Amino acid sequence: MTPAPQNSKDYAQRREQFRRMLTVYGRKPALEAMRDPDLDCRILHLANSNRQDGLIRELRTLASQRGMDVREHDRATLSRISRNGKQDQGVALDVLCPGFQSLEAFVGEMKPHGRAHLLAFDGVTNPQNMGMSLRSARGAGMDGILYADHGNPALGPLVIKASAGTVYSAPLLRCTRIASAARDCLDAGFTLYTLEANAARSLFTTDFADRSLFILGGETDGVSADTRLLDHTALSIPMADGVESLNVAVSAALVSYAGLLRQSP
């Protein structure tokens, strides 16, 4: 008998573990993460060309106190690990985020009639907007936030700072692209809602499906053409005359709390 099925299972487990890992780069962001006792910091990566200054010494001390693995690399290798050689300052840190998983795993774990409200950002590229949006979604208790490898900003220091650190505990559902992930959600019984300025239906008067995916478009072009081709319901946020639209982070907060605001006390 071939061992391929077991190998396939092992690969899937390793891939899912990778999806739960956030690599933080930069000396101060790594230091802030390691100072937080609630974060599960796993591996500290350092460039072997680093000067042993105060920050590097403190990073090493904290790693020793945590019993962490510290690995030294040449600059080229560290750049591949951080994925941002120009800004990593010779430091990268792997943090295990329990709320992170692949969209595939999330859908696979849902009960047959399970309910879930998800949020997705289709082409949102501004790190500050993304971080603030993640903070609002986390605060409102959204069940999941689709986060794409392509079309969303890298989960770097600007996103982390704008989220006030809530990104570490956010229920991020990792995917490759939002349009294909939205198609997978449709196949799993989700109703898709897009936020569009000229939509006739209001976000605040719509009864949402038990399985709902809310999709906010990018800062410039809105919801992508590929996503618009999918079966969806367009919703708008009512605006006073003379105001065209809201910042995407504000829209994300309204979407995240829309269902809660209509619930009875």
N, C-alpha and C positions, 0 to 999 in steps of 0.2 A: 504494500500500500504506500502511496506517495504521501509525504508529510506536508504537502502544499496547503491543505486546509488549516493546519495548525500554524504554519508560517503566515498564512493570510490573516489569521486571527491575531497573531502577535504583531503583525504590521499595523493592523487596524488599531490595536491598543496603543502602540507607540505613536501613531499619528494623532490619536485622540489626546494623548498626554502632551504632545507637542502643541496642540491647539489650546491647551490650558496654560501654556507658558507665555509669560510676557517678559521680553528682554528689555530692560531699562538701560539706557546709555547716558553717559555724562556723570561727572563726579558728584555733584550736589544731588541730582535726582537719585542716584544709587545710594548715597549716604542717607537721604531722607527715608528711602524705603527700608534700609537696614536698621534704622533707628526705631521703626515701627514694629513693636513686638507682635502685632496681629498679622503681619505679612509673612508668608511662607517663602523666604528667600532661600534659593537652592545653590546656585553656583556664582561665584564672583570671578569675573574674567578681567585680567589686567594685562596691559601691554608691558613687555619686558623692558621697554625704553622709558617707562615712567620714572620721574624723579621721586624719591621717597619723601615727599613733603607731608605736611600735616594731614591733608585730606586722605592721601593714600595710606598713611599710617593708621588713621582712624578706621578706614575701611577694612584694613587687615585685622585690626584689633576686634572690631565687631564680628568679622567673619570667624575669628578664632573663638570668640565667646559663644557664637551660635553653633560651633562645630561644623562650619560650612567648608565645602570644597573650594579652594582658591586655585585658579589655573592661570598660568602666564603664557602669553602668545606673542609672536611678532606682530607688528602693526598691521600687516596685510591680513593675517588671520583674524585679529580682533575686529577689523573693519567688516569682515564677512559675518562675524557673529553679531555685531551691533547693527549692521546694515546702514550705518551712517558714519563712515570713517572721518568725515570732516568735522563732526560735532561730538564724537563720543569721548574725547579727552582721555583716551586710553583706558576707559572703564566701561564694562557692561555687566549687568546683573540679571540673572534668570530668577523670575518670581513666579511661583505657581499660584494661579488665580482659580479658586474652586468654582466660580460662577461661569468661567469660560468653557465652552465646548463647541463642537461642530453643530451646525443646523441639523445635519443628518442624525446625529446622536440624540438631539433634543426631540425631534419628531418621532424617532424610533422608540423613545421612552414614554411617549404620551399614551394615556389610556384611550380606549376606543372612542369614548365620548368626552375626553378631556377638553377643558377650556383653556385658552391662552390668548393673551393680547400681546402682539409683538410690534416692534417699531423698527423701521429700516430707513437708511439715508442713501438715496440714489444719486450719487454724484456730489455729495457734500464733501468739500475738500479743505475747508478752512479749519485748522486744528482747534482754534478757540471756540468756534461754533460747535464743533463736534464735542469737545470736552464739556461745555455747558449743557449741551443736549443730553449727554450721557448722565450728567448729574441730575437733571430733571427727571429723566426716565427712571433712574435708580430711586429717586425720592418718591416717585409716584407708585413704585412697585410694579412696573411693567415686567411681564414674565420673561421677556427676552428682547435683545437688541441685535438685529442682524448687522454684522460688521464685515465688510468685504475686503479681500486682499487687494482688489483693483477697484479704484473709484472712491475710496475713503482714505483719509490721511493715515500715515503710519502711527501706531500707538506709541508716540514719543513723548518727550518732556512737556511739550506745549499742550497736548491733549490731556496728559495726566494733571498738569497744573490747573488747567481750566476746569477740570472735573472735580477739583478740590480733593483729589485722591480717591474718589468714589469708583474710578475705573477698575481698581483692583478687586472690588467686590461686585461689580456689575455683571448681570447675566448676559455676557456677550456670546452670541451665536456666530461662530466664524464661518465664512463662506467665501467663494471665489469671486463671484459677481452678484450684484443685487438682483438683476433681471432673472438670471437662472435660478437663484434662491427663491425668488417670489413665485416662479413657476413650480418649484418643488412644494412650496406652501400650498398653492392651489391644489396640487395633486393630493395633499394631505388633508384637504377639506377646509382650508382657510378661505375667508372672504378678504379680498384685497381692497383697501381704501387708499386712494391717492389724494394728496392735498393740492388743490389747484385753485387759483384765484378766481376764475370765472365759473366754477362749478355751481349748479343750481341748488344742490343740497347742502345744508349747513352741518358742520361738525357737531354743533351743540343740540341738534334736534334729531339726529339719526340714532336709531337703536342698533347697536353693533352686534354682529354675530358672535357666537360663543368662541369661535376661532377667528380672530381678526388680525390682519397684518396692515399696519398703517405705514405708508411710504411717503416720505418727504423728499422733494426734489432738490437739486443742487442750487447753489446761490445764484448762478447766472442763467442756466438753461431749464431749471425745473426738473420734473420727472422725465426720465429718458424715453426715447422713442421705443426702445425694446420693451420697457415696462408698460408703456401705454398700449402695446399690442395685446397684452394679457387681459383677461376678463377682470374688470375692476369697477368700483364705484368711486366717482370723483366727489370729493367734499371740499367745501370752502370754509374759511374763517370770515365771518361778516366784518366788513370794514366800513368806516365812515367815509363819506365823500372826500375825495382828494388824497386818500391814502391808498397806495397800490398794494402793498404787501408788508408782512412783518419779517423781521430777522428770523432765520431758520431756527435759531436756538429758542426764541420766544415761541415760535410755532410748535416746536417739539415739546415745550412745557405744556402748552394748551392741549395738545393731542394726548400727552401722557396723563393729564389730569381730567380729561373730558368725561370719561366714564365715572370717575369717583365723584365729580361734582354733581352728578345727577342721582347719586345714591341717597337713600333716606338716611338721616342721622341714626 
